[in-house]
Amino acid sequence: MVWFDANRVFAALGVVLIHSTTDFGGKPFEHATPGERFIPVFLRSIGEFSGSEMFFLFSLFLMALRVDRKMPRYRETISTQAQRLLVPFAFWVVFYAFFRLIKADAFNYSDYILDQLTVPSNWVGYFLLGKVQYHMHFLPTLFALFLFYPLMRGATRYPILGLTLFVTLGIMNNTQAFVWGLDLDPQIRDYVIRALKIFGYVGYGFAAFALYGLWKDGIPRGESRLLRRGGLYFAALAYVATIPFFAVAWETGNWGIRSGWDFYGHFLMPICVFLVFLGGQYLDWSPQWSKWAKYTFGVYLVHPAIIDLYDILLFKTGLYEHLSPAMIVVSRYAVALPCSFWFAVALSKISLLAWTIGLGPTPWAKRSVPG
């Protein structure tokens, strides 16, 4: 499954690029001119050929493979996934809760972060929603999706159920828009929105289990080429659908709202890209893809810290004043991508910390082994 590992590496490249293409406030360089922000917005659009939804898709594909081969009991499966996902998640929640103080101190808003840390409801949001950092929503949401895997298994037998992703995304989009229009307490609204997202993202599970079913049944070499061509076409079409969203960002310096076909282009892109890699399963993939793929989970977890440290360097040295938005983005990505991989590799070699990126047992699990 080297083609699958290549897909995982591609997803990591895209996620780091996405988070490298904004200004210090997370916006598309709102104080720059449209001409100055063109390259950052364009690179963002390229990065979104991948993204966190891609991580959901191939994580659910692996779940389909595991439960099909081992047929474990539901309780055993969920317990295993809780150990694999939620234990590292708890570590990174605490890490990022306090790591943010470094950037906050550099940018003079440390009092705001310190006030957040003293509010118990914020900690509940950190652990239940992953609100401690912009990328941490992935792990609790993925675990919630795993709870629905018995429902998803039907798509392995009947792959046509994978098409229900269109339905679940559409319902999620429509209902979330309604909820945002209600006069709800912001904290309550966050939980309602996340619940709707989970129900909508179950469609990725149907799609992943359907794709696994097709792969398991065997796709001949000739049909794989057809699948790859179709995936490339639909990926290009999905990209075209997102152009209006990025045009708004380019013109105004603010992110717009994905509401129409730009919404579907973004959220269906992972399926299109996955089809490209699935259709390329017979290509002569290098074993290096598998070597680096095992670090992609770690890259996803650590790259925001690397980006923050680089931003602090730019800000403290005053370099950002002399760099164009394009140079900020390109240099940030050139630093964040290799450093994230190197950091993940370093963590994997430390036995007491490898478990934090899913590459080793927890220390207490080791101590529980006789001898």
C-alpha positions as CSV (number, residue, x, y, z in Angstrom):
1,M,0.0,0.0,0.0
2,V,2.8,2.4,-0.8
3,W,0.3,4.4,-2.9
4,F,-1.7,4.9,0.3
5,D,1.4,6.1,2.2
6,A,2.2,8.5,-0.6
7,N,-1.3,9.9,-0.1
8,R,-0.6,10.4,3.6
9,V,2.6,12.3,2.9
10,F,0.7,14.5,0.3
11,A,-1.9,15.3,3.0
12,A,0.8,16.4,5.4
13,L,2.4,18.6,2.7
14,G,-0.9,20.3,2.0
15,V,-1.8,20.9,5.7
16,V,1.5,22.6,6.4
17,L,1.1,24.7,3.3
18,I,-2.5,25.8,4.3
19,H,-1.3,27.0,7.7
20,S,1.7,28.8,6.2
21,T,-0.3,31.0,3.9
22,T,-1.8,33.5,6.3
23,D,-0.6,36.6,8.2
24,F,0.1,36.6,11.9
25,G,-3.7,36.9,12.6
26,G,-4.7,34.0,10.4
27,K,-6.1,36.2,7.6
28,P,-5.0,36.4,3.9
29,F,-2.9,39.5,4.6
30,E,-5.8,41.9,4.9
31,H,-3.5,45.0,5.0
32,A,-1.7,44.1,1.8
33,T,-2.8,45.1,-1.7
34,P,-4.6,42.5,-3.9
35,G,-1.5,42.2,-6.0
36,E,0.7,41.5,-2.9
37,R,-1.7,38.8,-1.5
38,F,-2.1,37.0,-4.8
39,I,0.6,34.4,-4.3
40,P,-0.3,33.7,-0.7
41,V,-4.0,33.1,-1.7
42,F,-3.0,31.1,-4.7
43,L,-0.7,28.9,-2.6
44,R,-3.5,28.4,-0.1
45,S,-5.8,27.2,-2.9
46,I,-3.1,24.7,-3.9
47,G,-2.7,23.5,-0.3
48,E,-6.4,22.8,-0.1
49,F,-5.9,19.9,-2.6
50,S,-5.2,18.3,0.8
51,G,-6.3,19.3,4.3
52,S,-7.7,17.9,7.5
53,E,-10.6,16.3,5.7
54,M,-8.0,14.2,3.8
55,F,-6.7,13.0,7.2
56,F,-10.3,12.0,8.1
57,L,-10.6,10.0,4.9
58,F,-7.5,7.9,5.1
59,S,-7.9,7.4,8.9
60,L,-11.4,6.0,8.2
61,F,-10.0,3.9,5.3
62,L,-7.5,2.3,7.8
63,M,-10.4,1.7,10.2
64,A,-12.2,-0.1,7.5
65,L,-9.2,-2.3,6.8
66,R,-8.7,-3.1,10.5
67,V,-12.2,-4.1,11.4
68,D,-12.6,-6.1,8.2
69,R,-9.5,-8.2,8.8
70,K,-9.8,-8.6,12.6
71,M,-13.6,-8.3,13.2
72,P,-13.0,-7.1,16.8
73,R,-15.9,-6.4,19.2
74,Y,-17.2,-2.8,19.3
75,R,-16.0,-2.2,22.8
76,E,-12.5,-3.5,22.1
77,T,-12.3,-1.4,18.9
78,I,-13.3,1.9,20.6
79,S,-11.1,1.2,23.6
80,T,-8.1,0.8,21.2
81,Q,-8.9,3.9,19.3
82,A,-9.3,5.9,22.5
83,Q,-5.8,4.9,23.6
84,R,-4.3,5.7,20.2
85,L,-6.1,9.1,19.7
86,L,-7.3,10.5,23.0
87,V,-4.2,9.9,25.1
88,P,-1.8,11.7,22.7
89,F,-4.6,14.3,22.3
90,A,-4.6,15.0,26.0
91,F,-0.9,15.6,26.0
92,W,-1.0,18.0,23.1
93,V,-3.9,19.9,24.6
94,V,-1.9,20.7,27.7
95,F,1.2,21.4,25.6
96,Y,-0.5,23.9,23.4
97,A,-2.5,25.5,26.2
98,F,0.7,26.8,27.7
99,F,2.9,26.9,24.5
100,R,0.6,29.7,23.2
101,L,2.0,31.9,25.9
102,I,5.3,32.1,24.1
103,K,3.7,33.7,21.0
104,A,1.2,35.7,23.1
105,D,4.1,37.2,25.0
106,A,6.0,38.1,21.8
107,F,2.9,39.7,20.3
108,N,1.7,41.4,23.6
109,Y,-1.5,39.6,24.3
110,S,-0.3,37.2,27.1
111,D,-2.9,38.6,29.5
112,Y,-5.7,37.4,27.2
113,I,-4.3,33.9,27.1
114,L,-3.7,33.8,30.8
115,D,-7.3,34.8,31.5
116,Q,-8.4,32.0,29.2
117,L,-6.4,29.4,31.2
118,T,-8.2,30.4,34.4
119,V,-11.7,29.7,33.0
120,P,-12.9,26.0,33.5
121,S,-15.3,26.1,30.6
122,N,-12.4,26.9,28.3
123,W,-10.6,23.8,29.4
124,V,-13.8,21.8,28.7
125,G,-13.7,23.2,25.2
126,Y,-10.0,22.4,24.8
127,F,-10.6,18.7,25.7
128,L,-14.0,18.1,24.0
129,L,-13.6,20.3,20.9
130,G,-9.9,20.8,20.6
131,K,-10.2,24.5,20.7
132,V,-6.8,25.0,22.3
133,Q,-5.3,25.4,18.8
134,Y,-6.7,25.7,15.3
135,H,-5.7,22.1,14.2
136,M,-6.6,20.2,17.4
137,H,-10.2,19.7,16.4
138,F,-9.1,16.7,14.3
139,L,-8.5,14.2,17.1
140,P,-11.7,14.4,19.1
141,T,-13.8,14.7,15.9
142,L,-12.1,11.6,14.4
143,F,-12.7,9.6,17.6
144,A,-16.4,10.6,17.5
145,L,-16.5,9.4,13.9
146,F,-15.0,6.1,14.9
147,L,-18.1,5.5,17.1
148,F,-20.2,5.2,14.0
149,Y,-18.0,2.6,12.3
150,P,-20.7,-0.2,12.5
151,L,-22.9,2.0,10.4
152,M,-20.2,2.7,7.9
153,R,-19.5,-1.0,7.4
154,G,-22.5,-1.4,5.1
155,A,-20.6,0.7,2.5
156,T,-17.9,-2.0,2.2
157,R,-20.6,-4.4,1.0
158,Y,-22.6,-1.8,-0.9
159,P,-20.1,0.8,-2.2
160,I,-22.9,2.9,-3.6
161,L,-23.5,4.1,-0.1
162,G,-20.3,6.1,-0.4
163,L,-22.3,8.6,-2.5
164,T,-24.2,9.6,0.6
165,L,-21.4,11.9,1.4
166,F,-23.1,14.4,-0.9
167,V,-26.2,14.2,1.2
168,T,-24.5,14.4,4.6
169,L,-22.4,17.4,3.6
170,G,-25.4,19.2,2.2
171,I,-27.5,18.7,5.3
172,M,-24.5,19.8,7.5
173,N,-24.0,22.9,5.4
174,N,-27.7,23.9,5.4
175,T,-28.2,23.2,9.1
176,Q,-25.0,24.9,10.3
177,A,-26.0,28.1,8.4
178,F,-29.3,28.0,10.3
179,V,-27.6,27.5,13.6
180,W,-25.2,30.4,13.0
181,G,-28.3,32.6,12.4
182,L,-29.7,31.8,15.9
183,D,-29.1,34.0,18.9
184,L,-27.3,31.3,20.9
185,D,-24.6,31.5,23.5
186,P,-21.3,31.2,21.7
187,Q,-20.1,28.2,23.7
188,I,-23.4,26.3,23.3
189,R,-23.3,27.1,19.5
190,D,-19.8,25.7,19.3
191,Y,-21.0,22.3,20.6
192,V,-24.0,22.3,18.4
193,I,-21.9,23.1,15.3
194,R,-19.4,20.4,16.2
195,A,-22.2,17.8,16.6
196,L,-23.6,18.7,13.2
197,K,-20.1,18.5,11.7
198,I,-19.7,15.0,13.2
199,F,-23.0,13.8,11.7
200,G,-22.0,15.4,8.4
201,Y,-18.5,13.9,8.4
202,V,-19.9,10.4,8.9
203,G,-20.3,10.6,5.1
204,Y,-16.5,10.5,4.9
205,G,-16.8,7.2,6.7
206,F,-19.3,5.8,4.2
207,A,-17.0,7.0,1.4
208,A,-13.8,5.5,3.0
209,F,-15.5,2.2,3.7
210,A,-16.8,2.1,0.1
211,L,-13.4,2.8,-1.3
212,Y,-11.9,0.1,0.9
213,G,-14.5,-2.3,-0.4
214,L,-13.6,-1.5,-4.0
215,W,-9.9,-1.8,-3.3
216,K,-10.4,-5.1,-1.4
217,D,-12.4,-6.6,-4.3
218,G,-9.5,-5.7,-6.6
219,I,-9.2,-3.1,-9.3
220,P,-7.5,-4.3,-12.5
221,R,-4.5,-2.4,-13.8
222,G,-6.4,-1.0,-16.8
223,E,-9.4,0.1,-14.7
224,S,-7.0,1.8,-12.2
225,R,-5.7,4.0,-15.0
226,L,-9.3,5.0,-15.8
227,L,-9.9,5.7,-12.1
228,R,-6.8,7.9,-11.9
229,R,-7.8,9.9,-15.0
230,G,-11.3,10.4,-13.5
231,G,-9.8,11.5,-10.2
232,L,-7.6,14.0,-11.8
233,Y,-10.5,15.5,-13.8
234,F,-12.8,15.8,-10.8
235,A,-10.0,17.2,-8.6
236,A,-9.5,19.9,-11.2
237,L,-13.2,20.5,-11.4
238,A,-13.4,20.7,-7.6
239,Y,-10.6,23.3,-7.7
240,V,-12.4,25.4,-10.2
241,A,-15.5,25.3,-7.9
242,T,-13.4,26.9,-5.1
243,I,-12.1,29.8,-7.2
244,P,-14.9,32.2,-6.1
245,F,-14.0,31.6,-2.4
246,F,-10.4,32.4,-3.0
247,A,-11.3,35.4,-5.3
248,V,-13.1,37.0,-2.3
249,A,-10.0,36.5,-0.2
250,W,-7.8,37.9,-2.9
251,E,-10.0,41.0,-3.4
252,T,-10.9,41.8,0.3
253,G,-8.2,40.3,2.5
254,N,-10.7,38.3,4.4
255,W,-12.0,34.8,4.2
256,G,-15.4,34.5,2.7
257,I,-18.1,31.9,3.5
258,R,-18.2,28.6,1.6
259,S,-21.9,28.2,0.8
260,G,-22.5,27.0,-2.7
261,W,-20.4,24.9,-5.1
262,D,-17.3,26.3,-3.5
263,F,-18.4,24.4,-0.4
264,Y,-18.7,21.1,-2.2
265,G,-15.5,21.7,-4.2
266,H,-13.6,22.0,-0.9
267,F,-15.2,19.1,1.0
268,L,-15.3,16.7,-1.9
269,M,-11.7,17.4,-2.9
270,P,-10.3,14.6,-0.6
271,I,-12.3,12.0,-2.4
272,C,-11.0,13.2,-5.8
273,V,-7.4,13.2,-4.7
274,F,-7.8,9.8,-3.0
275,L,-9.1,8.4,-6.3
276,V,-5.9,9.7,-8.0
277,F,-3.7,7.8,-5.6
278,L,-5.9,4.7,-5.6
279,G,-5.8,4.7,-9.4
280,G,-2.0,4.9,-9.2
281,Q,-1.6,1.8,-7.0
282,Y,0.3,-0.1,-9.8
283,L,2.8,2.7,-10.3
284,D,6.4,2.2,-9.3
285,W,6.2,4.0,-5.9
286,S,9.4,4.5,-4.0
287,P,9.7,2.9,-0.5
288,Q,10.6,6.3,0.8
289,W,6.9,7.2,0.8
290,S,6.3,4.6,3.4
291,K,9.3,5.7,5.4
292,W,8.0,9.2,5.8
293,A,4.3,8.4,6.0
294,K,4.6,7.1,9.6
295,Y,5.6,10.6,10.7
296,T,2.7,12.4,9.1
297,F,0.6,12.2,12.3
298,G,3.4,13.8,14.2
299,V,3.8,16.5,11.5
300,Y,0.1,17.3,11.8
301,L,0.4,17.7,15.5
302,V,3.7,19.7,15.7
303,H,3.7,22.0,12.7
304,P,1.7,24.9,14.3
305,A,4.3,25.1,17.0
306,I,7.1,25.4,14.4
307,I,5.1,28.0,12.5
308,D,4.6,30.0,15.7
309,L,8.3,30.0,16.5
310,Y,9.1,31.2,13.0
311,D,6.5,33.9,13.2
312,I,8.0,35.1,16.5
313,L,11.5,35.2,14.9
314,L,10.1,37.3,12.0
315,F,8.4,39.7,14.4
316,K,11.1,40.1,17.0
317,T,13.8,40.7,14.4
318,G,11.7,43.0,12.4
319,L,12.2,41.0,9.2
320,Y,8.5,40.8,8.5
321,E,8.6,44.6,7.7
322,H,11.0,44.0,4.9
323,L,9.4,40.8,3.4
324,S,6.5,40.8,1.0
325,P,3.5,38.5,1.9
326,A,4.8,36.1,-0.7
327,M,8.2,35.9,0.8
328,I,6.8,35.4,4.3
329,V,4.7,32.5,3.1
330,V,7.4,30.8,1.0
331,S,10.0,31.2,3.7
332,R,7.6,30.0,6.4
333,Y,6.8,26.9,4.5
334,A,10.4,26.2,3.6
335,V,11.2,26.2,7.3
336,A,8.0,24.7,8.8
337,L,7.8,21.6,6.5
338,P,11.3,20.1,7.0
339,C,11.4,21.2,10.6
340,S,8.0,19.5,11.3
341,F,9.3,16.2,9.8
342,W,12.6,16.5,11.7
343,F,10.8,17.2,15.0
344,A,8.5,14.2,14.4
345,V,11.5,12.0,13.7
346,A,13.2,13.2,16.8
347,L,10.2,12.5,19.0
348,S,9.9,9.0,17.5
349,K,13.5,8.2,18.7
350,I,12.7,9.2,22.3
351,S,11.0,6.2,23.9
352,L,9.3,8.4,26.6
353,L,7.8,10.7,23.9
354,A,7.2,8.6,20.8
355,W,3.7,7.7,22.0
356,T,2.7,11.4,21.7
357,I,2.8,11.1,17.9
358,G,1.4,7.5,17.8
359,L,4.7,5.8,17.3
360,G,5.2,3.9,20.5
361,P,3.5,2.6,23.7
362,T,2.9,4.9,26.6
363,P,5.4,4.7,29.4
364,W,2.9,3.2,31.8
365,A,2.0,0.6,29.2
366,K,5.6,-0.4,29.1
367,R,5.8,-0.7,32.9
368,S,2.8,-3.0,32.9
369,V,4.6,-5.6,30.8
370,P,6.1,-8.4,33.0
371,G,9.9,-8.5,33.1
